[in-house]
């Protein structure tokens, strides 16, 4: 989280959140929609992109089947927040700007279609371009210290304008159908339904309790899950701001790409099914949290058909501290690790990792403004020294330890601490991780 955001006060966030809710929620009509205009409901559809969840489409419901022939990207306009918790102050949350519309088509339910083709239905799906940088759903949650936590905004400010008439299917397929809703270029509509969160909604919530400490987590089993099979387990350890603060359950899935990437071939480059386990730490200290994490992973492996030789850890920022400690505490539990934008490994931790020969790939932004790239370089040096002390040759060390540094041009958004962005854009790194065996 940027220094600018660290100074955001909890009181300011609360006041602005309340005012934003008043501005955007006052004319919401619930499931009944805006009956005066013929719109029955509007549902936001979100998707997690490299640097966080965005509103990726809206589904506008009408009272009868819509004629798709009368629709085009000019039929609607969509405005959404310019706010991004990584760059903007919370004051920017109510500031809206037009989104870029990519596809408009009909569907029988509030859902997008991969082929963008119209099917018979009363919903109009308006797809939006994630590259326009607007519509982020993750906002500042609480600032208990100079560092803040984040959460998913419960009251999305997305607004829709129906600029042209929307018509129903004509009788016998001839001529123009009835007007279901007249165009109103100067009237904007808020969201009326709970969001459909693609992939995030497919995760299951759980919590693990040990020694008076609770560890919330979410997990995802493969779509074609078969209890008789054994699956690799990807343990995703989030950054500091995604830690549980009592009011932000599940944000570790939405804040950035690592949790949901493992469910998508376009990210992993493989059709192999993976079980994903995404704990949400409480930031009470690496040693205690790593101990709890290890116990959770042990229990999860025992309760699910996990391939015990293929348990991996992938981290964002603060999560690296838990991974280093967990690797050292139970080196026999993990097959490999991917550390992005993380902290420096301890000397004792490096010795334990080297002794167990746990393959690790470290990535870092050269101009990381929160954790200097020297931390990654020092981790590399410590692990190289530990391997050399164990008698490994340079070639053997290179097979066990890989490091990548990213210049600014590798980032599609200017947060050079977010090394997971370019890391997860490289299928070679993700396939390398899945190829490791204990």
Backbone torsions as a table, in degrees:
resi	resn	phi	psi	omega
1	UNK	NA	136.8	-172.8
2	UNK	-71.1	155.5	178.3
3	UNK	-56.8	-32.0	179.5
4	UNK	-60.4	-40.6	-178.2
5	UNK	-76.4	-24.0	-179.0
6	UNK	-63.7	-24.7	-176.4
7	UNK	-87.0	-1.0	-179.6
8	UNK	-68.7	125.8	-179.2
9	UNK	-84.8	146.7	178.2
10	UNK	-58.8	-40.3	-179.5
11	UNK	-62.2	-43.9	179.9
12	UNK	-61.5	-44.2	-179.6
13	UNK	-61.2	-41.9	-178.4
14	UNK	-65.9	-43.2	-179.1
15	UNK	-63.6	-45.7	-178.2
16	UNK	-68.0	-36.5	177.7
17	UNK	-62.3	-40.6	179.5
18	UNK	-66.1	-43.6	-179.2
19	UNK	-67.3	-36.7	178.4
20	UNK	-64.6	-40.5	179.2
21	UNK	-63.1	-38.6	179.0
22	UNK	-66.1	-40.4	-176.9
23	UNK	-68.3	-38.6	-172.5
24	UNK	-102.8	-13.9	-177.0
25	UNK	-104.9	-6.9	-171.5
26	UNK	-63.8	-36.4	-176.2
27	UNK	-104.8	19.3	173.8
28	UNK	-67.2	143.4	-173.9
29	UNK	-114.5	6.6	-178.3
30	UNK	72.4	-160.2	-174.3
31	UNK	-64.4	-20.0	-179.6
32	UNK	-70.6	-14.7	179.6
33	UNK	66.7	-162.5	-179.2
34	UNK	-100.7	87.1	-174.0
35	UNK	-65.0	-22.7	179.7
36	UNK	-66.4	-27.4	-178.2
37	UNK	-106.2	-6.9	-179.6
38	UNK	94.7	-5.7	176.9
39	UNK	-83.8	124.1	-177.3
40	UNK	-84.9	-39.7	-179.5
41	UNK	-163.0	160.9	173.7
42	UNK	-135.7	122.5	-176.7
43	UNK	-113.9	123.9	173.6
44	UNK	-77.6	141.2	176.4
45	UNK	-118.4	123.8	-175.9
46	UNK	-113.5	159.4	177.8
47	UNK	-147.0	145.8	178.1
48	UNK	-87.8	121.1	177.1
49	UNK	-106.4	177.8	-172.8
50	UNK	-49.0	-42.0	-175.9
51	UNK	-108.4	24.7	172.4
52	UNK	130.6	170.0	-177.7
53	UNK	-75.7	136.3	176.4
54	UNK	-130.8	157.0	168.4
55	UNK	-69.8	115.4	-174.5
56	UNK	-102.1	-13.6	179.1
57	UNK	-167.3	163.7	169.0
58	UNK	-128.8	144.7	177.7
59	UNK	-112.2	114.1	-177.8
60	UNK	-100.8	121.5	-176.0
61	UNK	-99.9	137.6	177.3
62	UNK	-119.7	174.4	-173.4
63	UNK	-82.4	-6.9	-179.7
64	UNK	-151.9	172.8	-179.7
65	UNK	-60.6	131.5	-176.5
66	UNK	-91.4	140.9	175.3
67	UNK	-82.3	110.0	-175.9
68	UNK	-70.1	-17.1	-177.1
69	UNK	-67.8	-19.2	-177.6
70	UNK	-94.5	4.3	-174.8
71	UNK	-103.7	146.5	170.2
72	UNK	-157.3	172.6	-178.0
73	UNK	-57.6	-19.5	179.2
74	UNK	-83.6	-7.0	-179.7
75	UNK	-67.0	-30.2	-176.7
76	UNK	-128.9	160.6	162.8
77	UNK	-133.2	149.3	-178.7
78	UNK	-129.5	132.1	175.6
79	UNK	-116.3	144.6	-179.5
80	UNK	-149.6	169.6	-174.8
81	UNK	-66.2	145.5	174.1
82	UNK	-89.9	-5.0	-174.6
83	UNK	-68.4	137.6	171.4
84	UNK	-138.8	123.1	-172.9
85	UNK	-61.2	-20.0	-179.6
86	UNK	-76.5	-24.0	-173.3
87	UNK	-124.4	-33.8	-167.9
88	UNK	-102.0	151.6	169.7
89	UNK	-72.4	156.7	-177.9
90	UNK	-62.0	-20.4	177.6
91	UNK	-60.8	-20.8	-178.8
92	UNK	-82.9	-5.8	-177.0
93	UNK	-57.0	-42.2	-178.8
94	UNK	-78.3	-5.5	-177.8
95	UNK	-80.4	120.3	-176.0
96	UNK	-109.7	152.4	174.6
97	UNK	-145.2	157.0	-177.1
98	UNK	-66.7	139.3	174.2
99	UNK	-89.2	158.5	174.4
100	UNK	-90.8	120.3	-179.4
101	UNK	-90.0	129.5	-176.6
102	UNK	-105.1	-35.9	-178.6
103	UNK	-147.6	145.6	174.2
104	UNK	-134.9	125.8	-178.2
105	UNK	-158.7	169.5	179.9
106	UNK	-98.7	157.1	178.2
107	UNK	-152.5	163.1	-179.2
108	UNK	-87.3	-5.0	179.7
109	UNK	-151.7	165.8	-179.0
110	UNK	-78.2	77.4	-176.8
111	UNK	-152.1	148.6	176.1
112	UNK	-81.9	161.7	176.2
113	UNK	-122.5	135.5	-178.7
114	UNK	-61.8	-30.4	-179.7
115	UNK	-90.5	-5.0	177.9
116	UNK	60.2	20.9	-177.9
117	UNK	-92.9	144.8	-178.8
118	UNK	-73.7	138.1	169.6
119	UNK	-126.0	158.1	-176.0
120	UNK	-61.0	128.1	179.2
121	UNK	175.7	171.9	-178.7
122	UNK	-99.7	3.5	177.6
123	UNK	-100.0	137.2	169.9
124	UNK	-106.2	123.2	-179.6
125	UNK	-98.0	121.7	178.9
126	UNK	-110.9	105.5	-178.1
127	UNK	-87.4	146.9	-174.0
128	UNK	-121.9	152.1	-176.9
129	UNK	-86.2	115.5	-180.0
130	UNK	-65.5	-21.1	-178.2
131	UNK	-71.3	-9.8	178.9
132	UNK	-76.7	-7.6	172.1
133	UNK	76.1	11.4	-178.0
134	UNK	-112.6	168.8	175.1
135	UNK	81.9	21.3	177.1
136	UNK	-63.9	138.1	-177.3
137	UNK	-98.5	-11.5	-174.7
138	UNK	-94.3	130.5	-176.3
139	UNK	-132.0	167.3	175.1
140	UNK	-62.1	135.0	-179.8
141	UNK	-100.4	-67.4	-178.5
142	UNK	-142.5	153.5	177.4
143	UNK	-125.4	72.6	-177.5
144	UNK	-67.3	-23.4	176.0
145	UNK	-132.9	-159.8	175.8
146	UNK	-71.6	-7.7	174.8
147	UNK	-106.8	141.9	-176.5
148	UNK	-108.6	157.9	168.0
149	UNK	-100.8	167.8	179.9
150	UNK	-127.9	162.8	178.6
151	UNK	-148.9	170.1	173.5
152	UNK	-83.2	130.2	-178.3
153	UNK	-61.8	120.6	180.0
154	UNK	-77.6	-8.8	-176.5
155	UNK	-133.8	79.4	-175.3
156	UNK	-64.0	135.2	-176.8
157	UNK	-86.4	7.9	-177.6
158	UNK	-54.9	135.8	-179.3
159	UNK	-128.8	143.8	-178.7
160	UNK	-122.3	137.0	172.7
161	UNK	-118.2	126.1	172.4
162	UNK	-92.4	106.1	-171.5
163	UNK	-83.5	-27.4	-176.6
164	UNK	-127.1	163.6	178.0
165	UNK	-60.5	142.2	171.4
166	UNK	-112.0	126.3	-174.3
167	UNK	-112.0	154.2	174.1
168	UNK	-84.0	174.5	179.5
169	UNK	-69.4	130.8	-178.7
170	UNK	-70.1	153.8	177.1
171	UNK	-63.0	134.6	-179.3
172	UNK	58.0	15.2	176.0
173	UNK	75.5	12.4	-176.0
174	UNK	-113.9	147.6	175.7
175	UNK	67.9	-157.5	179.7
176	UNK	-98.4	138.0	177.4
177	UNK	-78.7	174.6	179.5
178	UNK	-66.1	149.8	176.0
179	UNK	-75.3	117.5	178.1
180	UNK	-84.2	-30.5	178.8
181	UNK	-157.4	125.9	180.0
182	UNK	-76.7	146.2	177.4
183	UNK	-62.1	138.6	179.9
184	UNK	-139.5	80.6	-173.3
185	UNK	-59.6	-19.2	-176.2
186	UNK	-107.3	11.2	-179.7
187	UNK	-118.4	121.6	178.6
188	UNK	-105.1	147.8	-175.5
189	UNK	-118.5	135.9	175.1
190	UNK	-82.2	172.2	173.7
191	UNK	-71.0	142.5	-179.9
192	UNK	-114.3	-14.5	-175.3
193	UNK	-119.1	163.2	173.2
194	UNK	-65.0	147.9	-178.3
195	UNK	-66.1	150.8	165.3
196	UNK	-96.5	109.8	-175.6
197	UNK	-99.3	101.0	-176.3
198	UNK	-59.3	132.2	-179.2
199	UNK	69.1	-45.4	179.4
200	UNK	-58.6	-39.5	179.7
201	UNK	-65.1	-16.6	-177.3
202	UNK	-85.4	-6.5	177.8
203	UNK	-82.6	152.4	178.7
204	UNK	-109.8	136.6	179.5
205	UNK	-85.1	144.6	172.5
206	UNK	-151.1	170.9	174.8
207	UNK	-145.7	146.0	-179.5
208	UNK	-119.8	130.9	-177.4
209	UNK	-118.3	129.3	177.6
210	UNK	-154.9	130.1	177.0
211	UNK	59.2	32.0	179.9
212	UNK	82.0	-1.2	178.1
213	UNK	-106.2	140.3	178.3
214	UNK	-111.7	139.5	178.5
215	UNK	-123.0	100.4	176.2
216	UNK	-69.7	149.9	177.1
217	UNK	-156.2	162.9	170.8
218	UNK	-125.8	148.1	177.8
219	UNK	-139.9	157.9	-178.9
220	UNK	-134.7	124.8	175.1
221	UNK	-97.0	149.3	-178.5
222	UNK	-56.0	151.4	-178.5
223	UNK	-58.2	-42.1	179.6
224	UNK	-101.7	44.1	-176.9
225	UNK	-55.9	128.1	178.8
226	UNK	-125.2	113.7	-176.4
227	UNK	-55.3	-25.7	-178.7
228	UNK	-79.1	-12.8	179.5
229	UNK	-90.6	165.7	174.4
230	UNK	-117.6	131.6	-174.5
231	UNK	-118.4	149.1	171.0
232	UNK	-66.7	148.3	180.0
233	UNK	-115.1	124.4	177.2
234	UNK	-105.9	113.4	177.9
235	UNK	-94.7	115.5	-174.7
236	UNK	-103.5	117.3	-176.0
237	UNK	-109.2	113.2	-169.6
238	UNK	-81.4	177.8	178.9
239	UNK	-77.8	175.8	-175.4
240	UNK	-58.9	-45.0	-175.8
241	UNK	-68.7	-14.6	-179.9
242	UNK	-94.9	5.0	176.7
243	UNK	-64.5	152.2	-175.8
244	UNK	-71.2	127.8	178.5
245	UNK	-119.5	13.1	-179.7
246	UNK	90.1	-8.6	-176.0
247	UNK	-137.6	12.8	-173.1
248	UNK	-138.9	36.7	-179.1
249	UNK	-55.8	131.7	174.6
250	UNK	88.5	-3.9	-177.0
251	UNK	-65.7	-21.8	179.5
252	UNK	-63.8	-19.7	176.9
253	UNK	-82.5	-29.7	-170.1
254	UNK	-99.6	-23.3	-170.3
255	UNK	-69.2	-29.4	178.4
256	UNK	-159.5	-179.1	-163.6
257	UNK	-81.4	-22.8	-167.8
258	UNK	-53.9	-36.8	-176.3
259	UNK	-71.7	-47.0	-175.5
260	UNK	-82.2	-18.4	-179.0
261	UNK	-58.9	-36.0	-175.1
262	UNK	-71.6	-4.5	177.5
263	UNK	-98.7	0.5	-171.0
264	UNK	-128.8	124.8	-179.2
265	UNK	-60.6	-34.9	-178.3
266	UNK	-63.0	-19.1	175.4
267	UNK	-94.4	-47.2	-173.3
268	UNK	-83.4	-25.2	-176.6
269	UNK	75.4	14.8	-179.4
270	UNK	-143.6	152.5	176.7
271	UNK	-88.9	1.1	-176.1
272	UNK	-65.6	134.0	177.1
273	UNK	-76.6	139.4	-178.0
274	UNK	-131.3	136.5	169.4
275	UNK	-85.7	131.9	-179.5
276	UNK	-112.3	130.8	176.9
277	UNK	-122.4	118.9	-175.2
278	UNK	-121.9	88.8	177.3
279	UNK	-70.1	158.3	178.0
280	UNK	-123.6	97.0	-174.4
281	UNK	-64.8	169.0	180.0
282	UNK	-114.3	4.8	174.8
283	UNK	59.7	47.0	179.1
284	UNK	-105.4	2.9	179.7
285	UNK	129.9	135.3	-172.7
286	UNK	-61.4	-41.1	-175.4
287	UNK	-63.2	-50.9	-179.2
288	UNK	-66.0	-40.5	-178.4
289	UNK	-69.7	-38.6	178.0
290	UNK	-64.8	-37.7	176.6
291	UNK	-61.2	-44.2	178.4
292	UNK	-67.0	-39.0	178.7
293	UNK	-61.0	-46.6	179.7
294	UNK	-59.0	-43.1	179.4
295	UNK	-63.6	-39.4	177.7
296	UNK	-63.3	-46.9	-179.2
297	UNK	-62.2	-42.0	177.7
298	UNK	-59.1	-46.2	180.0
299	UNK	-65.4	-42.4	-178.3
300	UNK	-64.3	-42.3	178.5
301	UNK	-62.7	-38.2	-179.9
302	UNK	-69.2	-31.1	-174.1
303	UNK	-94.1	-10.5	-176.3
304	UNK	-131.1	157.2	-176.7
305	UNK	-77.4	69.6	-178.6
306	UNK	-93.5	138.9	171.4
307	UNK	-73.9	107.2	-173.7
308	UNK	-63.3	-17.0	177.8
309	UNK	-89.6	2.1	-177.2
310	UNK	-136.9	59.5	174.2
311	UNK	-105.6	120.1	-174.6
312	UNK	-118.4	156.0	173.0
313	UNK	-124.8	133.2	174.0
314	UNK	-128.3	139.4	-167.9
315	UNK	-130.2	158.2	169.3
316	UNK	-124.6	121.4	170.8
317	UNK	49.5	-110.9	-176.6
318	UNK	-54.9	-32.8	-179.8
319	UNK	-57.9	-22.3	179.9
320	UNK	-63.1	-34.4	179.9
321	UNK	-63.0	-37.4	178.5
322	UNK	-71.2	-37.9	179.6
323	UNK	-65.5	-48.4	179.7
324	UNK	-56.4	-44.2	-177.9
325	UNK	-69.2	-40.4	179.8
326	UNK	-67.0	-39.7	176.7
327	UNK	-59.2	-42.8	-178.5
328	UNK	-71.0	-35.3	-177.3
329	UNK	-74.5	-43.3	-179.4
330	UNK	-132.6	69.2	-177.2
331	UNK	-62.6	-21.2	179.5
332	UNK	-79.0	-8.0	-175.0
333	UNK	-88.3	-28.6	-171.6
334	UNK	-111.8	141.5	180.0
335	UNK	-90.1	-28.4	-178.2
336	UNK	-174.2	168.3	179.5
337	UNK	-142.0	150.7	175.2
338	UNK	-124.5	114.1	-174.3
339	UNK	-110.1	114.0	-178.2
340	UNK	-114.4	126.9	177.2
341	UNK	53.3	44.9	-168.8
342	UNK	-105.5	-173.8	178.6
343	UNK	-86.5	172.0	-177.8
344	UNK	-81.2	139.2	175.5
345	UNK	-71.0	143.5	176.2
346	UNK	-77.9	158.6	-178.0
347	UNK	-61.5	-45.8	179.0
348	UNK	-65.7	-37.4	177.6
349	UNK	-64.3	-42.4	179.4
350	UNK	-61.4	-40.1	179.4
351	UNK	-64.6	-41.9	179.9
352	UNK	-67.4	-40.1	179.1
353	UNK	-65.6	-42.2	179.3
354	UNK	-66.2	-40.9	180.0
355	UNK	-62.5	-34.6	-179.6
356	UNK	-88.4	-8.8	-179.7
357	UNK	56.6	49.7	176.5
358	UNK	-83.4	114.6	178.6
359	UNK	-64.2	137.4	-178.8
360	UNK	-136.9	137.0	171.5
361	UNK	-117.3	122.8	-178.8
362	UNK	-108.5	129.4	174.6
363	UNK	-125.4	150.1	-175.8
364	UNK	-160.5	147.4	173.4
365	UNK	-81.4	134.4	-178.7
366	UNK	-60.5	-35.0	-178.4
367	UNK	-110.3	35.1	175.4
368	UNK	-57.0	122.2	-174.8
369	UNK	-89.4	-10.6	179.9
370	UNK	-104.0	-47.0	177.3
371	UNK	-121.0	108.8	-174.7
372	UNK	-58.8	145.8	-178.3
373	UNK	-60.2	-18.3	177.8
374	UNK	-60.9	-27.1	178.5
375	UNK	-64.6	-41.2	177.3
376	UNK	-67.6	-41.0	179.9
377	UNK	-65.9	-38.8	177.7
378	UNK	-67.4	-37.2	176.3
379	UNK	-62.5	-43.3	178.9
380	UNK	-61.0	-45.8	-178.7
381	UNK	-63.4	-41.3	-179.3
382	UNK	-65.0	-42.5	-179.8
383	UNK	-70.0	-39.4	176.6
384	UNK	-60.7	-42.8	-179.9
385	UNK	-65.4	-39.6	179.6
386	UNK	-66.4	-40.7	177.5
387	UNK	-66.0	-42.5	179.5
388	UNK	-62.4	-39.3	178.7
389	UNK	-64.6	-25.9	177.2
390	UNK	-86.8	2.9	175.8
391	UNK	90.4	12.7	179.7
392	UNK	-75.7	143.8	176.2
393	UNK	-80.2	162.2	176.8
394	UNK	-55.7	-36.6	178.8
395	UNK	-66.4	-41.4	177.9
396	UNK	-66.0	-38.2	179.0
397	UNK	-65.2	-42.0	179.8
398	UNK	-62.5	-29.5	178.6
399	UNK	-75.0	-26.4	-177.0
400	UNK	-96.8	-21.6	-173.2
401	UNK	-133.8	120.0	177.8
402	UNK	-126.8	145.9	-178.5
403	UNK	-139.7	138.8	177.8
404	UNK	-133.9	130.3	175.4
405	UNK	-111.3	136.6	-176.1
406	UNK	-110.8	129.4	170.7
407	UNK	-77.1	172.3	-175.7
408	UNK	-59.5	-32.0	-176.0
409	UNK	-70.4	-9.9	178.1
410	UNK	-80.9	-13.5	-176.1
411	UNK	-99.2	129.4	177.6
412	UNK	-83.4	-12.0	170.6
413	UNK	-131.0	148.2	-171.0
414	UNK	-80.4	51.1	171.3
415	UNK	-117.8	95.2	-171.7
416	UNK	-80.7	1.6	170.0
417	UNK	-82.8	-23.2	-174.0
418	UNK	-82.9	64.0	-177.1
419	UNK	-64.7	-16.1	177.6
420	UNK	-63.0	-25.0	-179.5
421	UNK	-58.5	-65.8	178.2
422	UNK	-66.4	-27.6	179.2
423	UNK	-63.5	-49.2	-177.1
424	UNK	-76.4	-12.6	173.0
425	UNK	-78.1	-9.1	-178.5
426	UNK	-103.4	98.4	-179.8
427	UNK	-60.4	-27.0	-179.9
428	UNK	-61.3	-38.1	179.3
429	UNK	-69.1	-43.2	-179.0
430	UNK	-66.9	-39.0	178.3
431	UNK	-68.0	-35.6	177.2
432	UNK	-59.8	-44.7	-178.2
433	UNK	-61.0	-46.1	-178.6
434	UNK	-68.7	-18.6	-178.4
435	UNK	-81.7	-12.4	-176.7
436	UNK	-77.7	145.5	177.7
437	UNK	-130.9	146.6	178.7
438	UNK	-78.9	NA	NA
